[in-house]
Amino acid sequence: MEICKVVIPSHKRATRVLTTQAVDNAIICVAESQAALYRACNLGIEIVSHPDSVIGLPLKREWIRKHFGSVFMLDDDITDLKRVYTGKGEDATVDPDVAYDIIQMTADAARQAGAFAFGFGVSPNPINYNSLAPIRMSGYLTGCAHGILAGSRLWYNPEVFNEDYWISLLNAYEHRMIWRDERFYWAQKDTFVNPGGLSEFRNMNVEEEDFKTLQRIFGKEVVTLKKQTTNSKLKHPFQKTLKLPF
């Protein structure tokens, strides 16, 4: 039974959509002016178009949310869904048909638990995986892959480019819980080096403004700048970290 649609927001990457090989039954969503090229380059894949006036990822996600209702959105540069709990030498890659089923089962589990936002693990490192607590019901959602169920009080703010931070903070405020299956994570190419997509709009001024906006709305004690460590190098000076109370 299909609980949610699986949708890939994309922009000017008609020949480089990887995610359709990672999960079955995915729909690519693009601007109307790009739809013909995407259909020619992605045979057998459903293409849904939005008006060209919908510019930028936050507005695109909001259009998708309203159009599809319950939806799980994936970036277009994802290579596969992987298991975190594998043993030494065991293949961690999940087959595309199974990946689709896992999305649907996770959406259904979230719905039964009373959560509206759902997703998967954020770390590929098995050391960070707690086999005694495979499901997290607090925390944040990853931007590259997350789902929202119909009936929520969630929406995407067109003034906040870092839409994953926005939706995680808004969900904590409105619904107090998420459903995050830590047993799996989505492997993705580096979004800062893959041309097209978000890289067309992302710059440091936007990152700085997002940081200030999120702090103003949700509080300076919740949204802080990430500190560089020996094991974690900053990609840019306005990388954020969230201290969610829920």
VODRENTOR-240008 format. One record per residue: residue in one letter; x, z, y of N, C-alpha, C, O, CB in turn. Coordinates in pm, whole numbers, padded with zeros to 5 digits, always signed. Glycine has a CB too. Layout:
BEGIN
AXZYXZYXZYXZYXZY
...
This chain:
BEGIN
M+00085+00000-00120+00000+00000+00000+00088+00000+00125+00182+00079+00137-00096+00123+00001
E+00056-00090+00217+00135-00099+00339+00083+00001+00442-00032-00005+00484+00130-00241+00396
I+00169+00093+00482+00136+00194+00582+00173+00143+00721+00102+00172+00818+00208+00326+00552
C+00283+00069+00731+00329+00022+00861+00391-00117+00847+00436-00156+00739+00430+00121+00923
K+00392-00189+00956+00462-00317+00961+00610-00291+00985+00648-00195+01052+00403-00408+01072
V+00693-00377+00929+00838-00369+00951+00873-00482+01048+00857-00600+01015+00920-00381+00815
V+00921-00446+01166+00940-00544+01274+01083-00537+01327+01139-00429+01345+00839-00519+01388
I+01140-00655+01351+01276-00667+01404+01268-00724+01545+01247-00844+01561+01364-00758+01312
P+01285-00641+01649+01296-00696+01785+01427-00774+01797+01532-00724+01757+01288-00582+01892
S+01421-00893+01852+01543-00972+01864+01543-01050+01994+01438-01072+02055+01558-01068+01744
H+01664-01092+02036+01677-01164+02162+01802-01251+02158+01914-01201+02150+01683-01064+02282
K+01781-01382+02162+01890-01480+02167+01991-01465+02053+02111-01479+02073+01963-01467+02299
R+01941-01436+01933+02026-01429+01814+01961-01504+01698+01963-01457+01584+02053-01281+01775
A+01904-01616+01728+01825-01689+01628+01905-01720+01502+01850-01718+01391+01773-01818+01687
T+02034-01748+01517+02116-01785+01401+02191-01665+01342+02268-01681+01248+02215-01893+01441
R+02169-01547+01398+02248-01432+01355+02164-01309+01324+02210-01196+01341+02349-01397+01461
V+02042-01328+01278+01958-01215+01237+01997-01175+01095+01973-01251+01000+01806-01250+01246
L+02055-01059+01080+02101-01012+00949+01996-00930+00876+01995-00927+00753+02227-00929+00966
T+01909-00864+00948+01823-00761+00892+01723-00815+00791+01679-00741+00702+01750-00692+01002
T+01685-00941+00802+01591-00998+00706+01650-01004+00565+01577-01019+00467+01550-01137+00750
Q+01783-00992+00555+01847-00987+00424+01857-00844+00371+01890-00821+00255+01987-01049+00431
A+01828-00747+00459+01838-00606+00422+01705-00549+00374+01703-00453+00297+01889-00525+00538
V+01593-00608+00419+01461-00555+00382+01362-00670+00374+01361-00759+00459+01413-00448+00485
D+01279-00667+00272+01177-00770+00253+01060-00749+00350+01041-00641+00405+01126-00768+00108
N+00982-00856+00368+00856-00852+00443+00872-00813+00590+00778-00763+00651+00762-00755+00378
A+00990-00836+00646+01012-00802+00786+00965-00915+00877+00973-01033+00842+01162-00773+00811
I+00915-00878+00994+00868-00971+01095+00968-00970+01210+01010-00863+01254+00725-00935+01145
I+01006-01087+01259+01094-01095+01377+01007-01113+01500+00918-01199+01502+01198-01211+01364
C+01032-01032+01603+00954-01040+01726+01044-01085+01840+01144-01020+01870+00888-00903+01760
V+01009-01197+01904+01091-01255+02010+01002-01305+02124+00880-01312+02111+01178-01371+01955
A+01065-01341+02234+00993-01400+02346+00939-01538+02307+00996-01606+02223+01085-01411+02471
E+00827-01577+02370+00762-01703+02337+00858-01823+02349+00853-01914+02267+00642-01724+02427
S+00943-01821+02451+01033-01934+02475+01141-01946+02368+01206-02050+02358+01097-01920+02611
Q+01161-01842+02288+01263-01845+02184+01203-01862+02044+01277-01879+01947+01344-01717+02189
A+01071-01858+02033+01005-01855+01903+01034-01979+01818+01060-01967+01699+00856-01841+01922
A+01031-02097+01878+01052-02221+01803+01190-02224+01739+01204-02261+01623+01033-02343+01894
L+01292-02185+01815+01427-02183+01762+01441-02080+01650+01504-02107+01548+01528-02153+01873
Y+01381-01964+01667+01387-01861+01563+01318-01909+01436+01366-01882+01326+01322-01730+01613
R+01207-01979+01449+01136-02030+01330+01222-02134+01258+01226-02137+01135+00999-02091+01369
A+01290-02218+01334+01375-02321+01274+01495-02261+01203+01544-02317+01104+01422-02420+01381
C+01543-02149+01252+01665-02087+01196+01637-01977+01094+01728-01929+01027+01749-02030+01308
N+01511-01938+01081+01476-01829+00989+01356-01871+00905+01247-01816+00917+01444-01697+01068
L+01378-01969+00819+01272-02026+00737+01214-01922+00642+01287-01845+00579+01323-02147+00658
G+01082-01920+00633+01015-01827+00544+00995-01689+00601+00937-01602+00535+01091-01817+00418
I+01042-01666+00724+01027-01536+00788+00917-01545+00894+00914-01641+00971+01161-01489+00852
E+00828-01447+00896+00722-01446+00997+00781-01416+01135+00857-01321+01152+00612-01342+00961
I+00746-01500+01232+00791-01482+01370+00668-01453+01456+00573-01532+01458+00868-01608+01422
V+00670-01341+01525+00564-01306+01620+00625-01307+01759+00731-01249+01782+00499-01166+01587
S+00557-01373+01854+00613-01385+01989+00535-01302+02089+00414-01283+02076+00616-01531+02033
H+00606-01255+02189+00545-01184+02301+00567-01266+02428+00653-01353+02429+00604-01040+02315
P+00492-01240+02534+00511-01316+02659+00654-01303+02713+00718-01199+02695+00412-01269+02766
D+00703-01407+02777+00837-01405+02835+00851-01300+02944+00962-01260+02979+00872-01541+02890
S+00738-01254+02997+00741-01151+03102+00781-01015+03047+00814-00924+03124+00605-01141+03169
V+00779-01000+02915+00823-00875+02852+00975-00883+02838+01026-00943+02744+00753-00851+02712
I+01046-00822+02931+01192-00833+02938+01257-00698+02914+01218-00598+02973+01235-00890+03076
G+01356-00696+02827+01428-00572+02797+01371-00502+02676+01253-00517+02645+01425-00479+02917
L+01455-00426+02607+01413-00364+02481+01302-00259+02496+01211-00259+02414+01531-00300+02417
P+01305-00172+02597+01195-00075+02609+01059-00141+02619+00964-00100+02551+01217+00014+02729
L+01047-00244+02703+00920-00315+02715+00885-00389+02587+00768-00396+02548+00924-00412+02833
K+00986-00445+02521+00962-00515+02394+00910-00417+02288+00816-00448+02216+01092-00584+02345
R+00973-00300+02280+00927-00199+02182+00785-00153+02214+00704-00134+02123+01023-00077+02181
E+00755-00136+02342+00620-00092+02378+00517-00198+02343+00407-00166+02297+00612-00059+02528
W+00552-00325+02364+00461-00434+02325+00440-00433+02174+00327-00449+02128+00517-00571+02370
I+00546-00415+02099+00537-00411+01952+00450-00294+01907+00365-00309+01819+00678-00400+01890
R+00472-00177+01968+00394-00057+01931+00245-00083+01953+00163-00050+01867+00440+00065+02015
K+00211-00140+02066+00069-00165+02096+00012-00275+02006-00103-00267+01962+00052-00203+02244
H+00092-00377+01979+00044-00492+01902+00024-00459+01754-00075-00501+01695+00142-00606+01916
F+00117-00384+01695+00113-00361+01551+00054-00226+01511+00012-00209+01397+00251-00372+01496
G+00048-00130+01602+00000+00003+01564+00110+00080+01494+00213+00109+01554-00125-00007+01472
S+00091+00114+01368+00195+00181+01291+00306+00081+01260+00281-00025+01201+00138+00242+01160
V+00429+00114+01299+00537+00017+01289+00670+00086+01266+00694+00196+01315+00544-00069+01416
F+00757+00019+01188+00895+00062+01172+00982-00048+01228+00977-00161+01180+00931+00094+01022
M+01062-00016+01330+01143-00116+01398+01290-00104+01358+01346+00005+01351+01128-00103+01550
L+01349-00221+01333+01489-00230+01294+01564-00326+01385+01512-00433+01417+01501-00275+01147
D+01685-00290+01427+01767-00383+01503+01797-00507+01419+01787-00503+01296+01899-00316+01549
D+01834-00617+01484+01853-00743+01411+01991-00758+01348+02018-00858+01281+01829-00859+01504
D+02080-00659+01369+02216-00670+01315+02245-00567+01206+02357-00519+01193+02317-00656+01428
I+02142-00533+01129+02157-00439+01019+02190-00514+00891+02126-00615+00859+02028-00354+01000
T+02288-00466+00819+02333-00536+00698+02259-00491+00573+02230-00572+00485+02480-00515+00679
D+02229-00361+00563+02157-00311+00445+02120-00164+00461+02171-00094+00548+02241-00331+00318
L+02030-00120+00374+01998+00021+00360+02088+00077+00251+02102+00017+00145+01846+00044+00327
K+02149+00192+00278+02242+00251+00182+02201+00393+00144+02143+00466+00224+02383+00251+00238
R+02233+00429+00021+02214+00566-00026+02332+00651+00018+02447+00605+00016+02197+00570-00182
V+02304+00774+00057+02411+00866+00095+02456+00948-00025+02569+00998-00028+02365+00958+00208
Y+02368+00962-00123+02390+01057-00233+02460+00996-00355+02458+01055-00462+02258+01114-00276
T+02520+00880-00340+02582+00815-00456+02709+00887-00503+02775+00958-00426+02615+00670-00421
G+02740+00868-00630+02861+00923-00687+02977+00828-00669+02960+00715-00622+02841+00955-00833
K+03095+00870-00707+03216+00791-00690+03205+00661-00770+03174+00662-00889+03341+00871-00736
G+03230+00548-00702+03226+00417-00767+03087+00358-00782+03074+00245-00829+03288+00426-00899
E+02984+00431-00744+02845+00383-00757+02808+00298-00635+02842+00333-00522+02747+00502-00772
D+02738+00188-00658+02695+00101-00550+02589+00172-00465+02488+00219-00517+02639-00033-00606
A+02614+00179-00335+02523+00252-00245+02414+00163-00186+02319+00215-00127+02601+00315-00133
T+02426+00033-00201+02333-00060-00136+02197-00061-00205+02188-00068-00328+02391-00201-00134
V+02091-00055-00125+01954-00059-00174+01904-00203-00168+01922-00270-00066+01861+00036-00092
D+01842-00252-00274+01788-00388-00276+01680-00403-00169+01609-00307-00140+01731-00422-00417
P+01666-00522-00110+01570-00543+00000+01426-00508-00035+01354-00454+00050+01576-00684+00044
D+01382-00538-00158+01245-00504-00194+01225-00353-00206+01120-00301-00170+01207-00571-00325
V+01328-00285-00256+01321-00139-00266+01328-00076-00126+01262+00024-00100+01436-00084-00355
A+01408-00136-00038+01417-00086+00099+01281-00090+00168+01245+00003+00241+01519-00169+00179
Y+01207-00197+00145+01072-00206+00203+00982-00095+00148+00910-00031+00223+01010-00344+00174
D+00988-00074+00016+00907+00031-00045+00945+00170+00008+00858+00255+00029+00922+00028-00197
I+01073+00192+00029+01119+00321+00081+01064+00345+00222+01024+00456+00255+01274+00328+00082
I+01062+00241+00304+01003+00253+00437+00857+00295+00428+00812+00385+00499+01016+00121+00515
Q+00782+00227+00340+00639+00257+00328+00615+00399+00274+00526+00469+00322+00572+00154+00235
M+00694+00441+00177+00678+00576+00122+00715+00682+00224+00653+00788+00230+00763+00592-00003
T+00818+00653+00305+00858+00747+00408+00751+00757+00516+00722+00867+00565+00992+00705+00470
A+00692+00645+00555+00583+00645+00652+00464+00725+00601+00401+00800+00676+00540+00502+00686
D+00433+00708+00473+00321+00781+00414+00348+00931+00407+00259+01012+00432+00291+00727+00274
A+00472+00967+00374+00509+01110+00369+00500+01171+00508+00452+01283+00523+00652+01128+00312
A+00546+01097+00609+00537+01146+00746+00391+01168+00786+00358+01270+00847+00605+01048+00843
R+00307+01074+00753+00165+01084+00787+00101+01205+00722+00025+01278+00786+00092+00958+00746
Q+00131+01226+00594+00074+01341+00524+00125+01474+00579+00055+01574+00574+00105+01332+00376
A+00248+01474+00631+00306+01596+00687+00257+01622+00829+00276+01732+00882+00457+01587+00687
G+00193+01524+00890+00145+01541+01026+00242+01496+01132+00223+01526+01250+00110+01682+01048
A+00347+01423+01092+00445+01372+01187+00407+01230+01228+00350+01155+01149+00588+01375+01126
F+00439+01193+01351+00412+01057+01400+00538+00973+01408+00531+00850+01405+00346+01063+01535
A+00654+01038+01420+00781+00967+01429+00859+00989+01299+00864+01101+01247+00864+01015+01552
F+00919+00883+01247+00991+00897+01121+01112+00804+01118+01118+00705+01190+00899+00868+01001
G+01208+00839+01033+01328+00758+01022+01415+00805+00908+01368+00867+00813+01406+00761+01152
F+01545+00774+00919+01637+00802+00810+01764+00868+00864+01774+00897+00983+01673+00672+00734
G+01859+00892+00776+01980+00963+00812+02061+00893+00920+02047+00772+00943+02064+00982+00691
V+02146+00972+00986+02227+00917+01094+02375+00911+01056+02455+00852+01129+02209+01000+01220
S+02412+00970+00945+02552+00973+00905+02571+00913+00766+02499+00949+00673+02606+01116+00908
P+02667+00821+00750+02695+00764+00619+02786+00853+00534+02810+00824+00416+02759+00628+00634
N+02837+00960+00593+02932+01048+00525+02860+01144+00430+02781+01227+00476+03015+01128+00627
P+02884+01135+00299+02818+01224+00203+02845+01372+00230+02766+01458+00190+02862+01190+00063
I+02956+01402+00297+02989+01542+00327+02884+01603+00420+02859+01724+00416+03129+01552+00391
N+02823+01519+00504+02721+01567+00598+02582+01575+00536+02487+01616+00602+02718+01478+00720
Y+02571+01535+00411+02441+01535+00344+02420+01663+00266+02505+01703+00186+02429+01413+00251
N+02307+01728+00289+02272+01852+00220+02167+01820+00114+02051+01796+00146+02220+01960+00319
S+02208+01818-00010+02117+01781-00119+02002+01881-00136+01901+01849-00198+02194+01769-00249
L+02018+02001-00081+01911+02101-00089+01810+02086+00024+01706+02151+00024+01971+02241-00086
A+01841+02000+00120+01750+01976+00232+01752+01827+00267+01800+01789+00374+01789+02062+00357
P+01700+01743+00178+01707+01598+00200+01616+01548+00313+01635+01437+00363+01671+01527+00074
I+01518+01629+00353+01426+01591+00459+01445+01682+00579+01443+01804+00566+01281+01595+00409
R+01463+01621+00697+01469+01697+00821+01339+01677+00897+01287+01565+00904+01591+01655+00908
M+01287+01785+00952+01162+01776+01027+01182+01810+01175+01087+01835+01248+01058+01870+00967
S+01308+01811+01216+01341+01827+01358+01463+01741+01386+01532+01696+01295+01368+01978+01394
G+01489+01719+01515+01604+01637+01552+01562+01508+01620+01454+01500+01679+01686+01605+01429
Y+01649+01409+01611+01626+01285+01686+01618+01165+01593+01651+01173+01475+01738+01264+01789
L+01573+01054+01648+01561+00928+01575+01671+00833+01619+01711+00834+01736+01421+00865+01598
T+01721+00752+01528+01822+00654+01564+01758+00533+01632+01645+00495+01599+01902+00609+01439
G+01829+00475+01726+01775+00360+01796+01765+00237+01708+01675+00155+01726+01858+00329+01915
C+01857+00223+01612+01861+00101+01531+01748+00092+01430+01715-00016+01382+01993+00092+01460
A+01688+00207+01395+01585+00207+01292+01498+00331+01304+01542+00441+01271+01648+00199+01151
H+01376+00313+01350+01283+00427+01355+01139+00377+01355+01111+00262+01389+01309+00514+01479
G+01050+00466+01316+00910+00429+01304+00819+00520+01383+00850+00637+01407+00869+00430+01159
I+00705+00465+01425+00601+00541+01496+00467+00506+01432+00437+00389+01410+00601+00509+01650
L+00389+00608+01403+00258+00587+01343+00151+00582+01450+00162+00647+01554+00226+00697+01241
A+00047+00504+01426-00064+00491+01520-00130+00626+01543-00135+00711+01454-00167+00389+01468
G-00179+00645+01664-00248+00769+01697-00160+00871+01767-00206+00980+01802-00303+00830+01575
S-00034+00837+01788+00059+00930+01852+00038+00930+02004-00039+00850+02058+00206+00893+01818
R+00107+01023+02070+00111+01023+02216+00245+00969+02265+00292+01005+02373+00087+01167+02271
L+00306+00884+02185+00438+00830+02217+00427+00693+02283+00336+00616+02253+00523+00821+02090
W+00520+00664+02373+00526+00535+02441+00669+00516+02490+00744+00612+02504+00424+00527+02559
Y+00705+00392+02517+00840+00360+02563+00841+00340+02714+00761+00264+02769+00893+00234+02491
N+00932+00409+02779+00942+00406+02924+01026+00286+02968+01143+00278+02932+01003+00538+02977
P+00970+00193+03045+01047+00074+03085+01164+00107+03178+01252+00024+03198+00956-00026+03155
E+01165+00229+03233+01272+00269+03324+01390+00333+03251+01491+00365+03312+01219+00365+03429
V+01376+00352+03119+01483+00414+03040+01530+00315+02936+01459+00285+02840+01435+00547+02973
F+01650+00264+02955+01705+00164+02863+01739+00225+02727+01721+00160+02624+01830+00100+02924
N+01789+00350+02726+01821+00419+02601+01692+00470+02537+01662+00589+02538+01921+00537+02626
E+01617+00375+02481+01482+00407+02435+01480+00502+02317+01379+00569+02296+01409+00282+02397
D+01589+00511+02239+01592+00605+02127+01599+00749+02177+01535+00837+02120+01711+00576+02036
Y+01675+00772+02284+01679+00906+02343+01543+00942+02402+01493+01053+02383+01789+00914+02453
W+01484+00846+02473+01353+00871+02533+01249+00906+02428+01176+01005+02443+01308+00748+02612
I+01241+00827+02321+01134+00849+02223+01157+00977+02145+01061+01043+02105+01123+00730+02127
S+01284+01014+02122+01315+01139+02052+01276+01259+02137+01218+01355+02086+01464+01145+02016
L+01308+01253+02265+01274+01363+02356+01123+01373+02376+01067+01482+02374+01343+01343+02491
L+01058+01259+02394+00913+01260+02413+00842+01311+02289+00744+01384+02299+00862+01120+02448
N+00891+01273+02171+00831+01319+02047+00845+01470+02031+00753+01538+01986+00894+01247+01927
A+00964+01523+02068+00984+01668+02060+00886+01740+02152+00834+01846+02117+01130+01705+02098
Y+00862+01684+02269+00770+01745+02364+00624+01735+02318+00549+01832+02327+00785+01680+02501
E+00586+01618+02269+00445+01593+02236+00406+01641+02096+00295+01692+02077+00416+01447+02249
H+00495+01625+01997+00454+01647+01858+00537+01750+01783+00496+01794+01675+00461+01519+01785
R+00650+01789+01836+00728+01902+01783+00797+01877+01650+00872+01963+01604+00641+02018+01770
M+00774+01763+01587+00834+01739+01456+00855+01590+01430+00786+01505+01487+00747+01800+01345
I+00950+01561+01342+00970+01427+01292+00976+01434+01140+00968+01543+01082+01101+01363+01351
W+00988+01320+01076+01013+01314+00932+01133+01222+00913+01123+01101+00931+00885+01261+00852
R+01247+01280+00876+01371+01203+00863+01430+01222+00725+01471+01332+00689+01473+01244+00972
D+01434+01115+00647+01486+01118+00511+01637+01097+00516+01685+00987+00540+01417+01011+00422
E+01711+01205+00493+01856+01203+00505+01925+01136+00386+02047+01119+00387+01908+01343+00521
R+01849+01098+00284+01910+01038+00164+01956+00894+00187+02032+00840+00108+01813+01042+00049
F+01909+00833+00296+01940+00693+00323+01982+00674+00468+01944+00753+00555+01818+00603+00289
Y+02059+00569+00494+02091+00531+00631+02104+00379+00637+02129+00313+00536+02222+00600+00680
W+02086+00324+00757+02092+00180+00777+02230+00143+00830+02270+00189+00937+01982+00132+00875
A+02301+00060+00758+02434+00014+00800+02418-00099+00901+02340-00192+00879+02519-00033+00677
Q+02492-00090+01010+02472-00180+01123+02604-00227+01180+02704-00155+01177+02390-00113+01231
K+02605-00351+01233+02721-00399+01304+02730-00331+01440+02631-00275+01489+02716-00553+01320
D+02848-00335+01501+02870-00270+01631+02792-00343+01739+02819-00460+01766+03021-00266+01666
T+02695-00275+01800+02609-00338+01900+02683-00368+02029+02634-00447+02110+02491-00251+01929
F+02799-00306+02051+02871-00333+02175+02959-00457+02166+03013-00501+02267+02956-00213+02211
V+02975-00515+02046+03060-00634+02033+02982-00755+01983+03034-00866+01987+03175-00606+01940
N+02860-00737+01936+02779-00848+01887+02706-00911+02005+02619-00847+02063+02679-00800+01778
P+02738-01035+02044+02677-01096+02162+02528-01119+02145+02477-01125+02033+02745-01226+02194
G+02458-01130+02259+02315-01142+02257+02252-01005+02245+02321-00904+02255+02270-01232+02143
G+02119-01001+02224+02050-00874+02205+02070-00781+02323+02064-00823+02439+02099-00807+02079
L+02092-00654+02293+02104-00553+02397+02224-00575+02487+02222-00536+02604+02113-00418+02335
S+02329-00638+02434+02452-00653+02512+02430-00734+02640+02511-00727+02732+02559-00718+02428
E+02321-00810+02646+02292-00888+02765+02250-00799+02882+02270-00835+02998+02184-00990+02736
F+02192-00683+02851+02137-00596+02956+02219-00468+02977+02209-00406+03083+01996-00560+02922
R+02298-00430+02879+02367-00301+02884+02487-00305+02977+02567-00398+02971+02410-00259+02746
N+02500-00205+03064+02618-00186+03147+02628-00039+03184+02536+00038+03157+02613-00277+03274
M+02739+00001+03246+02762+00142+03274+02668+00197+03380+02634+00316+03377+02904+00163+03318
N+02624+00112+03474+02529+00159+03574+02397+00199+03509+02335+00299+03546+02505+00051+03680
V+02355+00119+03412+02232+00150+03339+02248+00279+03260+02158+00364+03259+02194+00034+03244
E+02363+00295+03194+02387+00416+03116+02385+00540+03206+02330+00644+03169+02523+00406+03042
E+02446+00530+03324+02448+00643+03417+02308+00676+03467+02270+00793+03471+02540+00612+03536
E+02231+00574+03504+02095+00597+03553+02007+00657+03444+01925+00745+03472+02034+00466+03603
D+02023+00610+03320+01946+00667+03209+01977+00815+03191+01887+00896+03172+01976+00591+03079
F+02104+00848+03198+02145+00988+03183+02078+01075+03289+02026+01182+03258+02299+01001+03192
K+02081+01031+03413+02020+01107+03522+01869+01118+03506+01810+01223+03530+02054+01044+03657
T+01805+01007+03465+01659+01007+03448+01616+01101+03336+01521+01177+03352+01609+00866+03419
L+01686+01096+03223+01651+01183+03110+01673+01330+03145+01593+01415+03106+01734+01146+02987
Q+01780+01359+03217+01803+01498+03260+01693+01544+03354+01646+01657+03342+01940+01510+03329
R+01652+01459+03447+01549+01496+03544+01415+01525+03476+01344+01617+03515+01532+01386+03647
I+01381+01446+03376+01250+01460+03310+01249+01571+03206+01154+01649+03199+01210+01329+03245
F+01355+01579+03125+01354+01671+03011+01443+01794+03028+01435+01888+02948+01396+01597+02888
G+01528+01795+03131+01606+01914+03159+01754+01898+03129+01792+01833+03032+01553+02027+03080
K+01838+01958+03214+01982+01949+03198+02033+02028+03078+02141+02000+03027+02050+01998+03323
E+01955+02126+03034+01997+02204+02918+01970+02129+02787+02022+02167+02682+01926+02338+02916
V+01890+02024+02793+01854+01946+02675+01937+01818+02665+01979+01781+02556+01705+01910+02678
V+01960+01752+02778+02035+01627+02782+02171+01654+02848+02177+01686+02966+01957+01515+02859
T+02277+01642+02771+02412+01669+02823+02505+01554+02787+02474+01472+02700+02467+01803+02768
L+02620+01549+02854+02719+01448+02821+02794+01487+02694+02826+01604+02673+02818+01429+02938
K+02819+01389+02610+02892+01414+02487+03040+01434+02517+03096+01367+02603+02873+01297+02388
K+03101+01527+02446+03243+01554+02465+03325+01482+02359+03289+01479+02241+03271+01705+02460
Q+03434+01426+02403+03523+01356+02310+03603+01457+02228+03652+01556+02281+03618+01261+02385
T+03616+01429+02099+03695+01513+02010+03797+01426+01937+03797+01304+01950+03605+01589+01910
T+03881+01491+01861+03981+01417+01784+03916+01321+01686+03965+01210+01663+04072+01513+01709
N+03804+01364+01627+03736+01283+01526+03625+01196+01583+03567+01114+01511+03679+01372+01420
S+03595+01213+01710+03484+01137+01769+03525+01087+01908+03526+01163+02005+03356+01224+01778
K+03557+00958+01916+03598+00897+02041+03475+00844+02116+03385+00788+02055+03700+00784+02016
L+03473+00862+02247+03363+00814+02329+03373+00663+02350+03481+00610+02376+03360+00887+02464
K+03258+00593+02339+03255+00450+02366+03243+00423+02515+03289+00319+02564+03139+00384+02291
H+03183+00517+02588+03171+00506+02733+03147+00646+02790+03107+00736+02716+03056+00407+02774
P+03171+00667+02920+03166+00802+02978+03028+00864+02987+03016+00983+03015+03225+00799+03112
F+02923+00786+02964+02788+00841+02976+02718+00853+02841+02595+00851+02835+02706+00756+03069
Q+02794+00864+02735+02735+00893+02605+02669+01030+02610+02727+01126+02661+02841+00887+02492
K+02550+01037+02558+02470+01159+02570+02456+01231+02437+02472+01172+02330+02332+01126+02625
T+02426+01359+02446+02390+01435+02328+02265+01515+02361+02247+01558+02474+02507+01527+02282
L+02181+01536+02262+02055+01605+02281+02056+01741+02213+02105+01754+02100+01939+01521+02229
K+02004+01840+02281+01987+01973+02222+01838+02001+02215+01781+02072+02297+02062+02084+02307
L+01777+01942+02113+01632+01950+02100+01587+02086+02049+01643+02137+01952+01582+01841+02008
P+01486+02144+02113+01434+02272+02063+01345+02256+01942+01312+02354+01875+01357+02343+02172
F+01305+02132+01912+01217+02105+01797+01274+01988+01717+01216+01948+01616+01070+02075+01845
